[in-house]
Amino acid sequence: MGAPVTLDRFILEGQRAHPAATGELSLLLMRLAVAGKRIASELAVADIRRTHGSAGTENVQGEEQKKLDVRANDILVETFDYGGLVSFVASEELEEPHVYRGDATNARYAVLFDPLDGSSNIDVNGTLGTIFSIRPRRDGTEADLLRPGTEQVAAGYILFGPAVLFVYTSGDGAHVFALDPSIGEFLLVRRGIRMPRQGRGYAVNEGRRAGWSDGDRSYVEYLKQRDEPTGRPYSTRYSGSMVGDVHRILGEGGVYLYPADASSGRASGKIRLLYESHPLAFVVEQAGGRASTGTARVLDLAPKKLHDRIPIAIGGPVEIEMYERFTRGVGAAERG
Ligand code: FDP
């Protein structure tokens, strides 16, 4: 076994393959890794320090903010507040983008994040993740962000589970690093991961089924039917954290769904386009998977507003193709 490949080494070696690179993106990714370690250490002692629980505030979508949502957001905002790498950041927890001043005014990048995805898992020591997306700064205004996900320069997530993982892509495959706590470094564990074309699990909150469309309902029923030649029935695997479920799917295949839900007034579903859907779609596509609303490729969509949501199905190509058929109303018919 050779020397372990640290995240920094991997990023710097990747940078050398792009002679025009300035090194700024590399520094930015390394800073995200440091922010991930800081958030991980806050999570590890949250029960002891009594930092679990509600912050007593709501985010722009009217959702309860936990103290650790706010803390993770603050850590990420602080992370880019020096060095002129990032012009502004936008966060699921902030109504407006946070603009950096001074040498950052003309910085090359904007960073978007969901500081702690899967908030309902915070108080029960369940899986959580920080999702990030890096985009080029254009005018330095919000309009820079109201653009398709294909413009992301890099994206990924830091997963807080039994191990802390850093998963990212800059368009050259998706790579997985695990934090070795004994040395405080992320080490490469999987380079250029490829997900299975078809899996055996599906992740969806079936408690909300009453508000789904007929297509969504019949697709999930289809997954549950027994039919060995087509690999069914699927098993339910829903953790309450999209990033945790998507990470499982990267390894095992399968599908995560958050459909439009008419019963709770979520006509566009729950999942944010910029902070969750675009970055996870970028990673999953790089691993051979797909992300779709049922009628459109997620990465092709541009939001009208910063906090727009979309219905999403994300996972293996076999599952997403079938989901699109059900959305068009032809899935059941084709099965005869
Ligand atoms: P959360 O709001 O708890 O941060 O997108 C947000 C998300 O979690 C996903 O991570 C998760 O899959 C989903 O919402 C959970 O929502 P439900 O409670 O409606 O199932």
Residues whose N, C-alpha, C, O or C-beta is under 5 A from the ligand:
A	BS01	FDP	L116 D117 G118 S119 S120 N205 G240 S241 M242 V243 K270 I271
